[in-house]
Amino acid sequence: MRNFFVISLLAIMLLQIFSKVVVVVDYQANKEFIMEFLCINRDKPELECEGKCQLTKKLKEQHETDKQTDERGQKQEVQVNLYCQNLFSLPASIHPAIVSYSTVYSCNYSSDVHQSIYHPPQFIV
């Protein structure tokens, strides 16, 4: 049941996408009937219309239908302005404190400890 539903939705979407192709295929399949009964110029064989007037008419109708669908389907643009107030004020410059660690080894280790966690990397020269 699920596969049938998926296949039918896919077929409907493809028919909508290729609607102009469907109109042309329908014209080619029913060309004799269109030439004999629906053609406006069926009494004037010298024009060699062969039902192309009906094809043009159907394609114009399809184009108008597509245009109306596109106009209805367009989304309206909504602009939302967001304002964020700074709730926490941090000092503009944070000076690192130098901490030295003494060990039994011959060289001492020192590192810079920053007071703030949220800051961009800084290189101290």
BAFI-3210 file (N, C-alpha, C; in Angstrom, 3 decimals, decimal comma, padded with zeros to 6 digits):
// residues 125
n [1|2|3|4|5|6|7|8|9|10|11|12|13|14|15|16|17|18|19|20|21|22|23|24|25|26|27|28|29|30|31|32|33|34|35|36|37|38|39|40|41|42|43|44|45|46|47|48|49|50|51|52|53|54|55|56|57|58|59|60|61|62|63|64|65|66|67|68|69|70|71|72|73|74|75|76|77|78|79|80|81|82|83|84|85|86|87|88|89|90|91|92|93|94|95|96|97|98|99|100|101|102|103|104|105|106|107|108|109|110|111|112|113|114|115|116|117|118|119|120|121|122|123|124|125]
n.u [000,817|001,926|003,964|002,448|001,242|003,480|004,465|002,292|002,204|004,685|004,276|002,266|003,667|005,636|004,024|003,078|005,441|006,259|004,185|003,772|004,999|003,287|001,015|001,900|002,446|-000,116|-001,312|000,115|-000,706|-003,457|-003,739|-005,030|-007,774|-007,990|-007,328|-009,495|-011,896|-011,579|-009,962|-009,595|-009,111|-009,974|-011,492|-009,894|-007,602|-005,299|-003,804|-002,408|-002,578|-003,013|-004,012|-002,415|-003,202|-004,905|-003,051|-001,377|-003,237|-003,827|-001,274|-000,925|-002,988|-002,007|000,328|-000,715|-002,052|000,146|001,431|-000,428|-000,407|002,231|002,165|000,378|001,794|004,015|005,978|005,439|007,637|008,899|010,204|012,134|013,248|015,790|016,777|019,369|020,207|023,037|023,619|025,550|028,325|031,619|034,983|036,866|039,562|041,404|043,785|046,292|047,243|050,381|051,509|053,742|055,273|057,049|059,389|061,225|062,788|065,211|064,291|061,809|058,230|055,906|052,740|050,105|047,289|044,022|041,401|038,901|036,716|035,487|036,839|038,703|041,533|044,723|047,902|050,702|053,417]
n.v [-001,192|001,209|001,524|001,837|004,299|005,996|005,689|006,658|009,373|010,199|009,851|011,776|014,126|014,044|014,205|016,793|018,250|017,598|018,584|020,002|018,326|016,175|017,284|017,639|014,971|013,916|015,345|014,290|011,623|011,769|013,020|012,645|012,638|015,233|016,785|016,189|016,787|018,840|020,917|024,302|025,214|023,178|023,215|024,414|023,086|023,929|025,465|023,740|023,123|020,988|020,557|021,989|024,390|023,732|022,490|024,656|026,209|024,573|024,465|027,168|027,406|025,639|026,976|029,310|028,176|027,136|029,535|030,778|028,961|029,263|031,916|031,718|029,983|031,375|032,554|034,902|037,450|037,905|040,102|039,917|041,600|041,229|041,900|041,983|042,312|043,153|041,267|040,646|042,377|042,495|043,271|045,356|044,744|042,002|041,215|038,861|036,683|035,728|032,603|030,727|027,594|025,701|023,146|020,108|019,811|021,144|023,271|025,737|025,760|027,876|029,432|031,186|032,344|033,009|035,162|035,013|032,776|032,911|034,069|035,253|033,567|034,641|035,988|036,373|038,444]
n.w [000,000|000,799|-001,095|-003,422|-002,895|-002,812|-005,424|-006,906|-006,065|-007,022|-009,776|-010,225|-009,634|-011,644|-013,923|-013,630|-013,865|-016,468|-018,074|-020,479|-022,292|-022,133|-023,296|-025,955|-026,685|-026,459|-028,532|-030,753|-030,599|-031,067|-033,507|-036,030|-035,315|-034,236|-036,482|-038,135|-036,694|-034,682|-035,561|-036,478|-039,013|-040,743|-043,049|-044,869|-046,508|-047,810|-046,116|-044,528|-041,772|-040,012|-037,441|-035,739|-034,726|-032,622|-030,968|-030,333|-028,980|-026,752|-025,570|-024,868|-022,978|-021,062|-020,366|-019,211|-017,035|-015,638|-015,047|-013,350|-011,260|-010,414|-009,528|-007,403|-005,821|-004,987|-002,363|000,182|001,088|004,242|006,487|009,319|012,020|014,288|017,585|019,753|023,001|024,849|027,510|029,355|030,319|029,401|030,211|027,973|027,394|028,432|030,677|030,758|033,420|034,555|035,357|037,216|037,458|039,679|039,556|040,126|038,018|035,715|034,139|034,341|034,119|032,587|032,147|030,448|032,011|031,351|032,321|031,210|029,561|027,107|024,472|021,663|020,186|021,304|020,649|022,463|022,578]
ca.u [000,000|002,820|004,638|001,474|001,094|004,710|004,532|001,265|002,667|005,786|003,689|001,584|004,698|006,261|003,058|003,050|006,700|006,312|002,829|003,832|005,327|002,055|000,137|002,431|002,247|-001,549|-001,548|000,637|-001,506|-004,807|-003,584|-006,063|-009,045|-007,916|-007,387|-010,805|-013,042|-011,340|-009,150|-010,321|-008,864|-010,195|-012,095|-008,861|-006,440|-004,112|-003,016|-001,656|-002,568|-002,911|-004,372|-001,434|-003,922|-005,363|-001,854|-000,986|-004,255|-003,621|-000,025|-001,185|-003,769|-001,101|001,228|-001,492|-002,267|001,421|001,704|-001,307|000,094|003,448|001,805|-000,214|002,791|005,103|005,913|005,635|008,848|008,657|011,463|012,076|014,424|016,095|017,617|019,956|020,813|024,168|023,241|026,745|029,371|032,966|035,945|037,352|040,826|041,664|045,232|046,547|048,126|051,433|051,661|054,962|055,264|058,417|059,524|062,592|063,532|066,056|063,596|060,491|057,129|054,999|051,647|049,226|045,939|043,109|040,269|037,661|036,708|035,003|037,656|039,427|042,931|045,626|049,316|051,440|054,805]
ca.v [000,000|002,361|001,655|002,377|005,714|006,684|005,682|007,558|010,743|010,450|009,995|013,074|015,167|013,997|014,732|018,246|018,774|017,399|018,799|020,402|017,119|015,382|017,917|017,338|013,530|013,760|015,854|013,322|010,401|012,027|013,985|012,428|013,110|016,690|017,353|015,973|017,312|019,982|021,952|025,486|025,351|021,899|023,483|025,034|022,175|024,573|026,050|022,630|023,348|019,651|020,588|022,723|025,460|023,165|022,284|025,974|026,612|023,771|024,884|028,464|027,136|025,026|028,030|030,164|027,404|027,111|030,883|030,994|028,116|029,887|033,117|031,302|029,268|032,222|032,870|036,302|037,663|038,553|040,494|039,928|042,231|040,707|042,787|041,252|043,223|042,552|041,093|040,589|043,241|042,060|044,341|045,380|044,012|041,133|041,028|037,531|036,554|034,748|031,678|029,921|026,358|025,266|021,692|019,677|019,809|022,318|024,403|026,001|025,875|028,986|029,518|032,338|031,980|034,104|035,234|034,778|031,579|033,255|035,090|034,723|033,264|035,784|035,671|037,339|038,510]
ca.w [000,000|000,887|-002,383|-004,365|-002,564|-003,229|-006,891|-007,439|-005,839|-007,966|-011,107|-010,278|-009,711|-012,967|-014,889|-013,504|-014,393|-017,916|-018,572|-021,888|-023,059|-022,173|-024,286|-027,296|-026,921|-026,698|-029,897|-031,720|-030,534|-031,575|-034,600|-037,047|-034,769|-034,122|-037,834|-038,741|-035,957|-033,808|-036,208|-036,947|-040,455|-041,424|-044,364|-045,712|-046,513|-048,371|-045,024|-043,938|-040,322|-039,419|-036,018|-034,935|-034,035|-031,355|-030,148|-029,837|-028,006|-025,537|-024,946|-024,232|-021,773|-020,088|-019,913|-018,298|-015,811|-014,927|-014,543|-012,199|-010,185|-009,913|-008,776|-006,132|-005,043|-004,526|-000,940|000,487|001,860|005,518|007,079|010,766|012,606|015,616|018,370|020,865|023,963|025,525|028,899|030,176|029,783|029,733|029,947|026,601|027,296|029,571|030,793|031,303|034,586|034,280|036,473|037,085|038,212|040,004|039,646|040,414|036,777|035,584|033,524|034,927|033,167|032,861|031,183|030,584|032,412|031,056|033,228|030,486|028,735|025,778|023,819|020,519|020,494|021,311|020,660|023,289|022,133]
c.u [000,862|003,526|003,704|001,304|002,305|004,784|003,493|001,647|003,786|005,253|002,977|002,584|005,350|005,318|002,981|004,309|006,717|004,942|002,823|004,164|004,086|001,096|000,603|002,225|000,773|-001,905|-001,078|-000,220|-002,882|-004,806|-004,691|-007,418|-009,075|-008,029|-008,800|-011,937|-012,777|-010,618|-010,029|-010,238|-009,094|-010,826|-011,088|-007,603|-005,172|-003,236|-002,120|-001,490|-002,349|-003,167|-003,380|-002,076|-004,414|-004,185|-001,405|-001,948|-004,047|-002,338|-000,166|-001,973|-002,883|-000,146|000,520|-001,738|-000,992|001,734|000,848|-000,838|001,349|003,129|001,189|000,823|003,928|004,901|006,147|006,859|008,504|010,016|011,281|013,370|014,610|017,031|018,102|020,648|021,929|023,858|024,440|027,798|030,715|033,919|036,525|038,660|041,037|043,160|045,492|047,474|049,128|051,627|052,895|054,848|056,713|058,416|060,966|063,434|064,272|065,337|062,199|059,450|056,277|053,920|050,830|047,838|045,047|041,913|038,951|037,777|036,385|035,814|038,339|040,871|043,795|047,054|050,035|052,896|055,676]
c.v [001,259|002,598|002,250|003,872|006,513|006,773|006,623|009,025|011,126|010,651|011,333|014,205|015,197|014,506|016,249|018,869|018,710|017,614|019,208|019,212|016,243|015,955|017,579|015,857|013,249|014,239|014,832|012,056|010,589|012,994|013,854|012,942|014,630|017,340|017,271|016,703|018,617|021,151|023,088|025,595|024,041|022,071|024,091|024,161|022,823|025,220|025,013|022,805|022,036|019,651|021,329|023,895|024,974|022,922|023,605|026,447|025,877|024,185|026,246|028,283|026,554|026,067|028,955|029,454|027,359|028,471|031,167|030,180|028,724|031,119|032,765|030,671|030,129|032,571|034,358|036,437|038,445|038,857|040,600|040,535|041,717|041,677|041,995|042,253|042,477|042,469|041,109|041,485|042,757|043,209|044,206|044,617|043,232|040,868|039,666|037,592|035,457|033,916|030,840|028,705|025,946|023,756|021,365|019,652|021,128|023,503|024,534|026,151|027,064|029,000|030,766|031,849|033,190|034,032|034,896|033,523|031,947|034,409|034,465|034,419|034,517|035,287|036,768|037,284|039,015]
c.w [000,000|-000,446|-003,439|-004,145|-003,041|-004,745|-007,485|-007,214|-006,795|-009,378|-011,258|-010,390|-011,082|-014,048|-014,830|-014,093|-015,917|-018,556|-020,046|-022,786|-023,192|-023,209|-025,703|-027,636|-027,198|-028,103|-030,937|-031,748|-031,176|-032,750|-035,647|-036,562|-034,689|-035,493|-038,407|-038,025|-035,193|-034,469|-036,731|-038,464|-041,212|-042,807|-045,339|-045,721|-047,066|-047,292|-044,343|-042,425|-039,564|-037,912|-035,139|-034,200|-032,681|-030,405|-029,536|-028,753|-026,679|-024,813|-024,266|-022,942|-020,668|-019,509|-018,922|-016,966|-014,981|-014,312|-013,310|-011,000|-009,572|-009,078|-007,430|-005,226|-004,533|-003,064|-000,757|001,378|003,118|006,126|008,579|011,270|014,027|016,316|019,568|021,778|024,674|027,019|029,839|029,555|030,302|029,474|028,548|026,449|028,578|029,583|031,416|032,517|034,289|035,538|036,211|037,980|038,439|040,156|039,967|039,160|036,630|034,931|034,132|033,818|033,562|031,783|031,452|030,943|032,162|031,987|032,524|029,627|027,290|025,204|022,615|020,910|020,390|021,349|021,438|022,899|023,239]
res [m|r|n|f|f|v|i|s|l|l|a|i|m|l|l|q|i|f|s|k|v|v|v|v|v|d|y|q|a|n|k|e|f|i|m|e|f|l|c|i|n|r|d|k|p|e|l|e|c|e|g|k|c|q|l|t|k|k|l|k|e|q|h|e|t|d|k|q|t|d|e|r|g|q|k|q|e|v|q|v|n|l|y|c|q|n|l|f|s|l|p|a|s|i|h|p|a|i|v|s|y|s|t|v|y|s|c|n|y|s|s|d|v|h|q|s|i|y|h|p|p|q|f|i|v]
***
